Amino acid sequence: MKTLLKLAAAAAAWGVAGAAHSQGNAPIKVGLMLPYTGTYAALGNAIENGFKLYVQEHGGKLAGREIQYFKVDDESEPSKGTDNVNKLIKRDNVDVLVGTVHSGVALAMARAAKENNTLLIIPNAGADAITGPMCASNIVRSSFSNWQPGYAMGVVAGQKGVKRAMTITWNYAAGAETVKGFTEGLEKGGGKVIKELTLPFPNVEFQALLTEIAAQKPDAVYAFFAGGGAVKFVKDYAAAGLNKTIPLYGPGFLTDGTLEAQGPAAQGLLTTLHYADNLDTPRNNGFRKSYALTYKANADVYAVQGYDAAQILAAGLNAVKGDLTKRDAMTAATKRDAMTAAMRKVVVDSPRGKFTISPAGNPVQDMYLREAKGNNNEFKAVAVKGLADPARGCKM
């Protein structure tokens, strides 16, 4: 009997300790599930740096609460997504999940977050379903939907007179969805996609597909790759001589964080995204200076998205004065708790320019046309102003 009582007391103490981090002045546990190895490693590091920079600027606290970090390398591997996210939810008992880059991994994170009612802030992965059929009050994105930059580039291509285009991407959710957005935007301007080319992720053997592009002679090519894959594709495209006869377009990920490695092959490339390196605003200039001083590196869109993820979290925490237990109480008016409702209402003062959050949890933001010059993606024009993801299938 004494043994049973001791065990019961220990279990009760563990339960109190397990819940204590959500209350009082204990640190808020933030679980960073990002790629720290492989093709997207640089992107994951930039997101983490951006998030931590915002926290550092506020004395290492949000809403008066210190932040404690837990990290898991998601390896950009969807088959490991559920197991990896459960390490943070069930083992580390985190209050907030922040991740990730790969859309396939993010879908696993979103499913787990919904099942456990864990707050999830997505600082990159644009899987349309997350703010579509899988939308939930406890999930918000600081980045984009895959549809957004693709649609914007389609609009630009149509304005430039493109009638016949080809697309090329990895065969996974992000690739398929950005191509769908591009096609929709291009068709709005009277053009069409004559062929969609794909290869398995993270395969970078492009030669056969480049030969097919050369044979088809489209007016333009729309390509979606990122990280190391983007570096090799842009170099191979130029090495094949295609850049001299067939304009290459893409969403900003084709050249963001990759220009130095791509070298001359990337110069002059036009892309669309919600950020440009040389946005001449006090907010962006201050952010870039602070990031460079802190990390001895230039900020990119991934750093911005991590920074804004922390801003969105801060808005929610400020609304409940740092008391995460208030997430348990839904209001009849909003059908959301006070914290997640505040995260939907915030106007984010971002380095990219101010943006709002849609009811489905996705940024409503300007999409910029940028040109690669030197190691910067320079602003040329606003491609589409205040573009909202259609959030098809979202019901809350």
Order of alpha helices (4+ residues) and beta strands (2+ residues): alpha-beta-alpha-beta-beta-alpha-beta-alpha-beta-beta-alpha-beta-alpha-beta-alpha-beta-alpha-beta-alpha-beta-alpha-alpha-alpha-beta-beta-beta
